[in-house]
Amino acid sequence: MNIVLDTSVLVAAMRSQHGASQQLLRQLPSPHFTPALSVALYMEWQSVLTRPEHRPPGISNAQMLGFLRYLASLSRLQDIYYLWRPFLRDPTDDMVLECAVASHSRFIVTHNIKDFRRSQELGVEAVMPSHCLKHLETLP
């Protein structure tokens, strides 16, 4: 199953070692899900997670970029051939939705559910990390 990890999930995982976002990342690599990733989304991950306020204490930019490269290596690189813009309220979220649609992802995993309300119109459900984890628990 393909999923798209919104940047908010990675930020939350960096802030808390015990939250659902961190638990989801710790399952990688997983036989049950594969993150889908576009170049645009990867660039956003880099831009946001290298900010000092989003890096865990003692983690350098180089270490964070290394982690993101590792996460990208576990992901399915998705080319985007069709843009659904403007579709969502926040234009920066459109690229996340486009990656999910193009990769036939079941979920966009995010902490900003309200930003992706219309995603179901395109066959993608926006869910919190905890919901994604509960779904994964039901898989054989």
Phi, psi and chi 1 to 4 in degrees:
 res  aa     phi    psi   chi1   chi2   chi3   chi4
   1 MET       -  132.1  167.7  178.2   69.6      -
   2 ASN   -90.3  143.0  -69.2  -30.7      -      -
   3 ILE  -136.8  159.2   66.0  169.7      -      -
   4 VAL  -115.2  128.2  172.7      -      -      -
   5 LEU   -94.1  111.6  -62.5  172.1      -      -
   6 ASP   -67.0  152.2 -175.3   33.0      -      -
   7 THR   -56.7  -32.9  -52.0      -      -      -
   8 SER   -59.6  -30.3   65.6      -      -      -
   9 VAL   -70.6  -40.7  172.4      -      -      -
  10 LEU   -67.4  -40.0  -60.0 -176.2      -      -
  11 VAL   -61.6  -45.3  169.3      -      -      -
  12 ALA   -63.1  -38.6      -      -      -      -
  13 ALA   -64.6  -33.1      -      -      -      -
  14 MET   -74.0  -26.7  -65.1  -58.2  113.3      -
  15 ARG   -86.1  -26.8  -69.7 -175.5  176.7  165.8
  16 SER  -137.6  125.1  171.6      -      -      -
  17 GLN   -79.5   -8.5  -62.7  -65.1  -50.2      -
  18 HIS  -116.5   -1.4  -54.7  -69.6      -      -
  19 GLY   -82.9  172.6      -      -      -      -
  20 ALA   -63.6  -33.7      -      -      -      -
  21 SER   -62.4  -46.1  -63.0      -      -      -
  22 GLN   -64.1  -41.6  179.2   70.0 -130.1      -
  23 GLN   -61.1  -39.4  -71.3  176.9   24.2      -
  24 LEU   -64.5  -45.3 -169.7   60.5      -      -
  25 LEU   -65.7  -34.0  -69.2 -176.1      -      -
  26 ARG   -67.1  -17.4  -73.4 -179.3 -172.5 -102.9
  27 GLN   -79.6   -9.4  -70.3 -168.6   16.3      -
  28 LEU   -82.7  142.6  -68.9  169.9      -      -
  29 PRO   -70.6  148.7   23.7  -27.9      -      -
  30 SER  -127.2  141.3  170.5      -      -      -
  31 PRO   -77.1  -10.0   27.0  -32.5      -      -
  32 HIS   -99.7  -23.6  -59.1  -65.7      -      -
  33 PHE  -150.7  153.0   72.4   95.9      -      -
  34 THR  -130.4  126.9  -57.7      -      -      -
  35 PRO   -68.5  136.7  -16.6   28.7      -      -
  36 ALA   -98.1  142.5      -      -      -      -
  37 LEU  -144.1  131.2 -177.5   61.9      -      -
  38 SER  -103.3  164.6   66.4      -      -      -
  39 VAL   -61.0  -42.7  170.8      -      -      -
  40 ALA   -61.7  -42.3      -      -      -      -
  41 LEU   -68.1  -39.8 -177.8   54.2      -      -
  42 TYR   -61.2  -41.0 -177.5   69.4      -      -
  43 MET   -63.2  -37.2  -62.6  -56.3  -67.6      -
  44 GLU   -66.6  -43.4  179.5 -179.9   88.8      -
  45 TRP   -53.4  -47.7  -74.3    0.3      -      -
  46 GLN   -62.7  -46.2  -75.6 -174.4  -29.0      -
  47 SER   -60.9  -44.7  172.7      -      -      -
  48 VAL   -78.0  -45.9  172.5      -      -      -
  49 LEU   -78.4   -9.6  -71.4  159.6      -      -
  50 THR   -92.8   -1.1   56.1      -      -      -
  51 ARG   -70.3  138.8  -65.1  178.1 -165.7  159.3
  52 PRO   -54.7  -36.1  -23.1   30.8      -      -
  53 GLU   -71.6  -13.1   65.2  -92.1   21.7      -
  54 HIS  -107.5   -8.5  -64.1  -50.6      -      -
  55 ARG   -87.4  139.8  -72.1 -167.1  -36.3  -97.5
  56 PRO   -63.4  153.0  -21.1   31.4      -      -
  57 PRO   -55.9  135.5  -21.5   29.9      -      -
  58 GLY    83.9   -1.2      -      -      -      -
  59 ILE   -99.0  123.8  -60.1  -63.1      -      -
  60 SER   -83.6  167.4   68.5      -      -      -
  61 ASN   -58.0  -42.3  -92.3   -6.4      -      -
  62 ALA   -62.2  -41.0      -      -      -      -
  63 GLN   -66.9  -40.5  -70.5  169.3  -48.9      -
  64 MET   -64.7  -43.0 -178.2   57.5   72.5      -
  65 LEU   -63.2  -36.2  -70.2  171.3      -      -
  66 GLY   -62.2  -44.1      -      -      -      -
  67 PHE   -61.2  -44.3  166.8   73.1      -      -
  68 LEU   -65.2  -36.4  -67.3  174.9      -      -
  69 ARG   -64.0  -41.1  -78.1 -168.7  -60.7  -86.2
  70 TYR   -61.6  -47.0  171.4   71.1      -      -
  71 LEU   -60.9  -40.4 -172.1   54.7      -      -
  72 ALA   -63.9  -35.5      -      -      -      -
  73 SER   -66.8  -22.6   76.6      -      -      -
  74 LEU   -91.3   -4.3  -58.8  175.6      -      -
  75 SER   -99.9  162.1  -59.0      -      -      -
  76 ARG   -94.7  114.4  175.7  177.8  179.0 -111.8
  77 LEU   -70.6  126.3 -178.8   59.3      -      -
  78 GLN  -116.8  120.9 -179.9   61.5   52.6      -
  79 ASP   -76.6  145.2  -69.1  -37.3      -      -
  80 ILE  -111.2  118.7  -50.6  -64.1      -      -
  81 TYR  -108.1  -15.3  -64.2  105.1      -      -
  82 TYR  -134.5  128.0 -172.4   82.7      -      -
  83 LEU   -98.9  132.1  -58.2 -179.9      -      -
  84 TRP   -98.6   29.4  -69.2   93.5      -      -
  85 ARG   -93.5  147.6  -60.6  166.6 -164.9 -149.8
  86 PRO   -78.9  134.7   29.8  -31.4      -      -
  87 PHE  -126.1  -46.0 -168.0   81.3      -      -
  88 LEU   -95.4  165.9  -59.9  172.9      -      -
  89 ARG   -60.7  -42.5 -118.0  179.5  -14.1  155.0
  90 ASP  -100.5  114.8 -177.6   -9.9      -      -
  91 PRO   -60.0  -24.6  -10.8   16.2      -      -
  92 THR   -72.4  -18.6   61.2      -      -      -
  93 ASP   -82.7  -18.0  -68.4  -32.6      -      -
  94 ASP   -59.0  -36.7  -77.7  -30.0      -      -
  95 MET   -67.1  -31.0   70.9  170.1  170.5      -
  96 VAL   -68.2  -45.5  177.4      -      -      -
  97 LEU   -63.0  -42.0  178.1   61.6      -      -
  98 GLU   -61.2  -39.9  -70.9  161.2   -4.1      -
  99 CYS   -63.7  -43.6 -178.5      -      -      -
 100 ALA   -63.8  -44.0      -      -      -      -
 101 VAL   -66.8  -47.1  170.8      -      -      -
 102 ALA   -63.4  -33.4      -      -      -      -
 103 SER   -91.2    1.7   64.8      -      -      -
 104 HIS    56.9   39.9  -54.9  -75.4      -      -
 105 SER   -73.2  144.3  -70.6      -      -      -
 106 ARG   -78.0  -39.5  179.0  160.4 -175.8 -170.0
 107 PHE  -127.9  147.8  -60.6  130.4      -      -
 108 ILE  -102.9  116.4  -66.0  172.2      -      -
 109 VAL   -92.3  120.1 -176.0      -      -      -
 110 THR  -153.1  159.4 -177.7      -      -      -
 111 HIS   -96.9    0.2  -74.7  -76.6      -      -
 112 ASN  -116.6   61.1  -56.6  -44.9      -      -
 113 ILE   -54.0  -43.1  -61.6  -70.6      -      -
 114 LYS   -62.0  -27.0   67.2 -178.9 -178.4  -15.0
 115 ASP   -71.5  -17.4  -66.3  -18.2      -      -
 116 PHE  -116.8   25.1  -66.8   96.8      -      -
 117 ARG   -53.4  -40.3  -78.8 -166.6 -175.4  128.2
 118 ARG   -80.2   -3.4  -68.1 -170.1   63.0 -157.5
 119 SER   -60.5  -29.8   67.6      -      -      -
 120 GLN   -63.9  -25.8  -72.1 -173.1  -37.3      -
 121 GLU   -62.0  -24.2  -65.9  174.5   36.3      -
 122 LEU  -106.6   12.7  -61.2  177.8      -      -
 123 GLY    84.8   18.1      -      -      -      -
 124 VAL  -123.6  131.0 -179.0      -      -      -
 125 GLU   -98.4  129.8 -174.4  178.5   -2.0      -
 126 ALA   -88.4  124.7      -      -      -      -
 127 VAL  -135.0  156.4  -61.8      -      -      -
 128 MET   -76.2  156.6  -63.0  -74.6  -74.1      -
 129 PRO   -54.8  -38.9  -26.8   35.5      -      -
 130 SER   -62.6  -38.1   58.1      -      -      -
 131 HIS   -66.4  -41.3  176.3   75.7      -      -
 132 CYS   -61.5  -43.5 -173.9      -      -      -
 133 LEU   -61.5  -42.7  -74.4  169.6      -      -
 134 LYS   -62.8  -39.7  -74.3  177.9 -174.0  170.0
 135 HIS   -63.2  -42.7  175.2   77.3      -      -
 136 LEU   -63.5  -32.2  -67.7  170.7      -      -
 137 GLU   -65.1  -25.7  -71.8  173.9    1.7      -
 138 THR   -83.7   -9.4   66.1      -      -      -
 139 LEU   -78.6  145.9  -61.9  176.0      -      -
 140 PRO   -67.7      -   15.2  -18.6      -      -
